[in-house]
Amino acid sequence: VARADARMAKFFSGVFNYVFNELLVESLANSRAFQRFAVRTDKAMREAQASGKLTDVAKAPGEAAKTATEYGRAVWDELTRQAAEMERNAKQKAGGGK
């Protein structure tokens, strides 16, 4: 019984991870905020490297931390928005589409 439970838990964990990853990738791919963040970050990194201010991200922990914080904020905002949308959709379906 314990092995069956472990297999079921592993199965559901895999399904959850797959769905979560698909949701994350889809929401980020369609997120204007995330796209703007990615373009700004790429531009800033290229400019910093071209000017000689940044030769290696590992040598600039402050910049890397700032970028990671902005990325985390964009991801969190998008996930929060998607979760709210999913909740609204679930309530509409449960209520018969009201």
MOWO-V670621 format. One record per backbone hydrogen bond with DSSP energy under -1.0 kcal/mol. CO is the residue of the C=O (numbers start at 1). NH is the residue of the N-H. If there is no record, write none. Layout:
((CO NH) (CO NH))
This chain:
((1 5) (2 6) (3 7) (4 8) (5 9) (6 10) (7 11) (8 12) (9 13) (10 14) (11 15) (12 16) (13 17) (14 18) (15 19) (16 20) (17 21) (18 22) (19 23) (20 24) (21 25) (22 26) (23 27) (24 28) (25 29) (26 30) (31 35) (32 36) (33 37) (34 38) (35 39) (36 40) (37 41) (38 42) (39 43) (40 44) (41 45) (42 46) (43 47) (44 48) (45 49) (46 50) (47 51) (48 53) (48 54) (56 59) (57 60) (60 64) (61 65) (62 66) (63 67) (64 68) (65 69) (66 70) (67 71) (68 72) (69 73) (70 74) (71 75) (72 76) (73 77) (74 78) (75 79) (76 80) (77 81) (78 82) (79 83) (80 84) (81 85) (82 86) (83 87) (84 88) (85 89) (86 90) (87 91) (88 92) (89 93) (90 94) (91 95) (92 97) (93 96))
